[in-house]
Amino acid sequence: MVETLIMRIKIFLFALIGTGLLLISPSHASDSGTKLDLRAASNLMKLPLSCVGTEYPNKLSQTLRGDADLASPRQLHPAFYGCFDWHSSVHGHWSMVRLLKAFPNIDGHERAKSLLKKHITSVNISADIDYLKIHPSWERPYGWAWLLKLMQEIHTWDDPEAESLGLALKPLAEELSAMYISHLPKLVYPIRVGEHTNTAFGLTFAWDYAIHFEDAALVDAIRDRARTFYLEDKECPLAWEPSGYDFLSPCLEEVDLMRRVLPESEFIVWVKDFLPQLLNADFSIDVGEVSDRTDGKLVHLDGLNFSRAWVLGALARQYPQFSHLEKVADSHISYSLPNLVGDSYEGGHWLGSFAINALLP
């Protein structure tokens, strides 16, 4: 029995080596045991490089007002037309910036910079501002959140290209901040699903942006909604998760937001009522299992594993009483990471960003 288990582990490790995604270097990592080396990062860079300029297939998710709205993705969204949909294109560009920051000489760095300069221009970005003024609920809140994260990533990138990219993107980020501030008071109830419209996820990246840019109005709007929506929540049914198409954990996304918004003493009291099992040193949760990675919905569960990992890892780094959650995060990453490179486009057009966010917090 033991010999069989050892053999299976060896086979698994050889498979990881073959994909280039065996994570062994201490160069860039969270405090967990899962680390990202240059070779693995270069393999992950292949994913956004292969999709940010790929216009089709494409899901526009638009409401047509008339024939005039019938246009190609590149015509409608000249900055973010690739990667199957707008939000995936946005975080595909974020992925390139994040990897360039961590590994300046990564394979493909020149092409990545060229694509960023080609796509993120004032003229291209103005098209999305105009589009959002006509379609104010479009990509809310998921795409909005990723755009603000991209803006923050560019602003913290020590590179000659960053200033011009940031200046081009800034008007769209500021427009989205204003749209958040306008929309949030109208949202009477939070959306607690495990997909794009999840309210807690939509507020986490926006909070980080607001804190970084000292956007006080956005900070206040998010804090107000977070406390109103979630402060009295208790005993979140984590055992009911995941749903079949989830790429976010409704319970854990709420934790991820509240650890930001609440001061430590208040957060610890809150989480003891909301998810007390997280404080158990032997806490575990099964990974989300993917039965068919060519199915665009079923492969969402790989994304769930990565998003769970970044939530648990961040909580462990912020508060030492949750340090045991690092190993749970690592197990989720280890399950899904080997499947990324060579994955079908259903997963490849977006999952790399989730892996990078888990591996490079």
N, C-alpha and C positions, 0 to 999 in steps of 0.2 A: 504493500500500500504506500509506504513512505517513498520507495524507489520510483513508483509510478508518479507520485506527486512531484518529486524532484525533476523527473523527465519532462513533465508537462510545463513546469516553470522554465526549464531550459529552452524548450521549444518556443514558449511565449517570448522569452528574451531575444532569441534569434530572430523571431518575427519582427520585434520592435527595431532591432538593429537594421533589418532589411528595409524598413520604411524610412530610416533616417530620423525616427522620432523617439529613440531611446534617449532619455534625458539624464545625462551623467555629469555635465559640467557645472561647477559651482559659480560660473560667471554671473548669471542673471537668474534670480529666483525669488520666490517668497521665502519665508522662514521655514517652510515645509521641506519635505524630502524630494519634492518634484521640482526639477530645475530645467532650465532651457539653455542649451548650448548653441554655438553658432551654426552647426550643421542642422540641428532641428529647426532653428529659427529660419534658416535659408529655405528649408522645405515648406515651412508655414508661409513664407513670403510668396511662394509660387501661387498660393491660392488667390490673394487679391490681384497679383499681377496678371493672372489669367482671366479675371472676371471684370475688373473695373472698366475695361474697354470692350467688353462683350455685350452687344446691344440686345441680342435675342438668344434664347427665349426671354420674354419680359412680361411682367405683371404690373400694369399701370395703376390699377386700383383707382380709377378716376370715374367721376360722374360726367357724362357727356351733356353739355347744354345745347349742342347743335353740331353741324358738320364742321364748323371751324375748330372744334376741339379734337378732331381726328388728325393726329400727327404722330410721328414716330417718337419713341422714347428720347432719342438724341435731340430732336427738335424741341420737345417739351421741357426736357431737363438736361441741358448740355453739359452740366458739371457731373451729374450723378445719374447716368443713363444705363450703366452696366450692372452686372451681378444680379440679374433677374428682377430686382425691384429697387426702388429709390433708397429705402433704409439700408438694404444690404450694400448698396454702392457707397453710401455714406460711411458705414463702418468698415467697408473694404479700404477706403482711403484712410480711415483712422488706423487700421491695422498696419498699413505701410508706414505711417508716421511713427507709430509706437515701436515697430521693429527697427526703423532707422535710428530712433533715439537710443535704443538699447544696444544695437549692433551697427554702428555707422558704416562699416565696410562689408555689410552683409551681401551675399550674392544677390544681384539684381538691384543694388542700391541706386545705380545711375538711372535705370529704367523707371524705378519707383519715383524718383525725384522728377523725372521728365513727365510722367503721367500726372503727378500732383500739380506741376506748373501748367500743364496743358488744360486740365479740367477746372481747377479752382482759380478762376479769373473773375474780375468784377462783372464783366459782361455775362458770363455764364451764370454766376450766382444771382444776378438781377432777375434772370428768368424764373428762378424758383421763388423769389420774393413776390414777383407779380402773380405767379401761379397760386401761392398761398393766400394772397389777398382775395382771389376769386373762390378758392376752395379752402376755407379756414379750418375745417376739421380734418383735412387730408394729413395722413401720417401722424395723427395725434394719438397718444403721446410718444409712441415708440420711436418713430423717425426723428421727432423733435429732440428727444433725449440723446440719441446718438449724434445728431448734428452738434449739440452743445458740447458733447464729449470730444468730438473732433476739434472744435474750436479751442477748447482748453488744452488739448494735446499739442496743437500747433503753437499755441502761445507759450508753452513750456519747453519748446524744442530749441535747443541752442544750435541753430544752423542758419547760414545766410539766406536760405530760401524761406524760412519761417515768417519773416516780417511781411513779405509781399503776400504770402498765402493768407496770413492772418488778416491783413487789411482787406483782402478780397472777400473773405468769409464773414467778417465782423458784422456787416449790415444784416445778413440773414440770421445770425445768432441773436442779434439785438431784436430783430423782428419776432423771433420765436420766444424770446424772453417776455416781450410785451404780450404775446398771444397767450402764454402760460398765465401771466398775471390777470389777464382779462377772463380767461376761461375758468380758472380754478374756483373762484367764488360761486360760479354757476353749477359746479359739479356737486350735487347734493349727496350722492352716495359713491363710495369707491368701487372700482371695478376689480374683482378679485379672481380673475381667471389666470391660467398659466400660459397665455399667449400675448400677442402684441399690445392689447389694450390694458394690460395690468397697470393700475394706477400707481402702486408703490414703486414698481420699476421705473415708470415714467418720471417719477419725482427724484429718484436717487442721483442719476447723472446730472439732472437739472440743478439739484442742490449743490453738487460738487462744483459745477460751473458758477453758480451764484456766489458761493463762498470764495472761489478763486478770483473772480472779477469784482468782488465786493458789490454785487448787485443786490442792494438791501431790499428793494421792493420784491424781488423774486424770492429771496430768503424768507421774508415775512409771509408771502403767499403760500409757500411750500410748508413752512412750519405750522401755519394755521390749519391747513388742510390735513396734514399728517396727524396733528394732535386731535383734530375733530374726528377724523375717520378711524383712527387706530388706538387711541390712548386707552379706551375702555375694553379693548378686545382681550379675551381670555381663552385659554385652552384651544389653540388652533389645531384643527384635526389633521396633523401631518400624516397620520396613518392612512388617510384617504388619498394621499398623493402617491404617484402622479396620475393625472388623467392621460388618456391615450396619446394626445397630441401636445402635451406640455413641453415647453422649453424654458419655462420659469416655474419656480415653486412659489405659489401664492403665500404660503406661510413664511418662507425664508426671505422673500422679497420684502415683506413687511418688516422683518427683523433688520434687514439691510438698511432700510430707510430710517427706522427708529433709532438705530445705534448712531446714526449721524445727527438726528434732530434733538434727541434727548441728552441731557447731561448724564454723566456716568451713574450717579446715585439713583436717578429716576429711571434710567434704562434698566439697571439690574433688577429693580423692583418690578418693572413692567415685564421683562422677559421671564421672570420666575412665574408670573401668572399666565403669560402667553404661550411659551414653549419651555416649561421647566426641565424637560428631558435634555435640553442642550447643556445643562450644567452637570449632567451625569458623566463621569469619567469614561464609562463604557458605552456612551451613546453611539449608535450606528444606524444607518439607514441604507437599504438596498439601492444599488445604482438603477437608473432607468435603463431597461433592456430594449435594444433595437432589433426587431425581427427582420426588417427589410430596409436597407439603406438606399434603395432606389425609389422608395416611396417618400415624397416630399413632406408628408405629414408625420409618418412614423419616425423619420430621422430627427424630428424635433427632440426626441428623448436624449440624443447625444448632446444637444444644446442644454437640456436640463442638467445633465451631469456637470457640464462646465459652469453653468450659472450657480448651481448649488456649491460647487467648489470655490468660486470666487467669494460667495457670501460667507461660507464657513471659514475660509482662510482669512478673510478680512476681520471677522469677529475674533478669531484666535489671535491675530496680531494686535488688535486694539486692546483686548482685555485678557490678561494672563489666565484667568479662571476658565477660559474657553480654549486653552492651548491644545487640549486633546482633540479638538475638532480638525486640526491639521491633517491627521491621518485619514479622517473621513473624506476630507477634500481630496487628498491624494488618490484614494481609491476610486473616486469618481473620474478624476482626470485620467488615471491609468486605464480605465475601461474604454473610454471613447477616443483618446488621443491617437492610438495606432491606426484608426480607421480614416483619418482625415486625408492624407495624401493618397491620391489614386481613387478617392471617393467619387461617387457620381455627382453631377452638377446640382442635384437636389439638395445635397448637404454641403458640397464644396463651395458654393457661392456665398455661404454665410458662416459656417461653423468655425472657420479659422479665426474669425474675430472673437468668438466666444472662448476658444482655446487660449488665444493670446491674452485676453483679459484675465483669465484664470492664472496664467503662468507668469505674467508681467504686471502685477498689481501696481 
